[in-house]
Amino acid sequence: MGRPKFQPTQEQRELVTALARIGTRQDIIAGLVKDSRDRPISGPTLRRAFRAELDQAEVIANARVAASLYQTATDPRGGMKATVAAIFWCKTRLGWRETQNLDVRTEHTLNVAEVDARLDRAFGCRSLADAELQRIAFDGSLPTDKKN
């Protein structure tokens, strides 16, 4: 005769829900849920017996934290710590990220001969390193052409 089919209790359902909401790995949850012989259940048994709890717990937790972030962000009295914690949650759990697109394209091209000539006119040198040293030594200004 084979093993009896695992039947989860309401207490186990609540435990799995609570652990899944805070992001506990499924292998750890499975180790904490015991069968009728007081042995940890397997990962496949966890996913079969607690599919709804595992699927819904993360969605509900993420929705609550996102709502909290919105509430905190729109409350003029909201605390910085709560906002930082909510942002961290959303970045790590919801995949939110900060992006900054910087377009550095220019219509100008770098002409090495022209740069050398300008450095020579401004500082009497022909390299950026020489120009930098002279700028620092004299007045701290950026290298520019001397006015005649």
Legacy VTK file of the C-alpha trace (Angstrom):
# vtk DataFile Version 3.0
C-alpha trace
ASCII
DATASET POLYDATA
POINTS 148 float
0.000 0.000 0.000
1.385 3.430 -1.007
1.607 6.584 0.996
-1.634 8.397 1.749
-2.275 11.517 -0.317
-1.208 14.695 1.478
-4.164 16.686 2.784
-3.257 20.238 3.859
-4.828 21.739 6.977
-6.127 25.291 7.260
-3.191 26.085 9.558
-0.737 24.848 6.915
-2.492 26.910 4.241
-2.107 30.022 6.390
1.566 29.225 7.044
2.304 28.735 3.342
0.442 31.952 2.487
2.351 33.968 5.117
5.727 32.584 4.062
5.060 33.015 0.344
3.966 36.631 0.903
7.332 37.558 2.352
9.219 35.831 -0.455
10.369 32.646 1.287
11.765 30.139 -1.200
9.520 27.174 -1.916
12.119 24.615 -0.837
12.209 26.248 2.602
8.415 26.365 2.834
8.218 22.677 1.875
10.664 21.858 4.661
8.446 23.578 7.208
5.189 21.892 6.175
4.870 18.369 7.622
2.823 15.444 6.364
0.803 13.034 8.531
4.022 11.176 9.436
5.627 14.450 10.595
8.024 14.552 7.616
8.629 17.590 5.418
6.680 17.524 2.176
8.425 17.627 -1.198
8.532 20.605 -3.555
6.132 18.973 -6.029
3.700 18.174 -3.186
3.908 21.771 -1.980
3.146 23.109 -5.457
0.310 20.631 -6.000
-1.371 21.052 -2.603
-0.820 24.800 -2.205
-0.935 26.055 -5.824
-3.554 28.740 -5.092
-1.755 29.989 -1.976
1.603 30.184 -3.758
0.132 31.936 -6.801
-2.004 34.421 -4.894
0.272 35.240 -1.948
2.924 37.023 -3.976
0.386 38.926 -6.047
-1.476 40.097 -2.953
1.726 41.071 -1.125
3.039 43.003 -4.130
-0.286 44.787 -4.586
-0.394 45.793 -0.910
3.153 47.144 -0.950
2.576 48.983 -4.234
-0.579 50.518 -2.726
1.425 51.469 0.359
4.076 53.094 -1.826
1.406 55.086 -3.601
-0.188 56.079 -0.290
3.172 57.073 1.221
4.362 58.854 -1.895
1.184 60.934 -2.120
0.954 61.693 1.616
2.767 64.945 2.420
3.406 63.623 5.933
4.849 60.301 4.690
8.112 59.191 6.198
11.300 58.689 4.218
11.976 55.241 5.705
8.617 53.881 4.580
9.129 55.215 1.081
12.625 53.786 0.791
11.441 50.382 2.025
8.516 50.336 -0.384
10.744 51.317 -3.312
13.207 48.581 -2.385
10.364 46.038 -2.307
9.057 47.152 -5.679
12.498 47.026 -7.275
13.376 43.594 -5.904
9.987 41.910 -6.030
8.189 43.631 -8.881
11.181 44.214 -11.137
10.795 47.991 -11.029
13.911 49.900 -11.957
15.163 53.402 -12.434
16.215 54.267 -15.932
17.904 57.269 -17.366
18.382 57.598 -21.076
21.099 60.021 -21.952
21.630 60.905 -25.595
25.240 61.954 -26.090
25.209 62.138 -29.848
26.564 65.309 -31.354
26.863 66.796 -34.777
30.476 67.710 -34.083
33.348 65.404 -34.809
36.642 65.387 -32.978
39.467 66.627 -35.145
42.729 65.730 -33.391
44.747 68.283 -35.372
42.315 71.048 -34.368
42.443 70.013 -30.708
46.255 69.994 -30.792
46.303 73.465 -32.403
43.891 74.883 -29.796
45.921 73.393 -26.941
49.107 74.795 -28.430
47.541 78.277 -28.781
46.037 78.201 -25.296
48.810 76.584 -23.301
51.811 76.057 -25.493
51.410 72.262 -25.236
50.149 69.484 -27.456
48.485 66.992 -25.110
45.478 67.001 -22.859
47.643 65.856 -19.931
49.963 68.845 -20.381
46.979 71.186 -20.665
45.424 69.768 -17.506
48.640 70.219 -15.530
49.020 73.787 -16.727
45.389 74.615 -15.971
45.729 73.331 -12.425
49.065 75.078 -11.896
47.935 78.499 -13.133
44.348 79.414 -12.387
42.079 76.372 -12.284
40.210 77.470 -15.407
39.211 75.195 -18.237
41.451 75.138 -21.302
40.218 77.732 -23.806
41.721 79.774 -26.591
43.506 82.928 -25.450
41.864 86.113 -26.570
44.196 88.255 -28.695
LINES 1 149
148 0 1 2 3 4 5 6 7 8 9 10 11 12 13 14 15 16 17 18 19 20 21 22 23 24 25 26 27 28 29 30 31 32 33 34 35 36 37 38 39 40 41 42 43 44 45 46 47 48 49 50 51 52 53 54 55 56 57 58 59 60 61 62 63 64 65 66 67 68 69 70 71 72 73 74 75 76 77 78 79 80 81 82 83 84 85 86 87 88 89 90 91 92 93 94 95 96 97 98 99 100 101 102 103 104 105 106 107 108 109 110 111 112 113 114 115 116 117 118 119 120 121 122 123 124 125 126 127 128 129 130 131 132 133 134 135 136 137 138 139 140 141 142 143 144 145 146 147
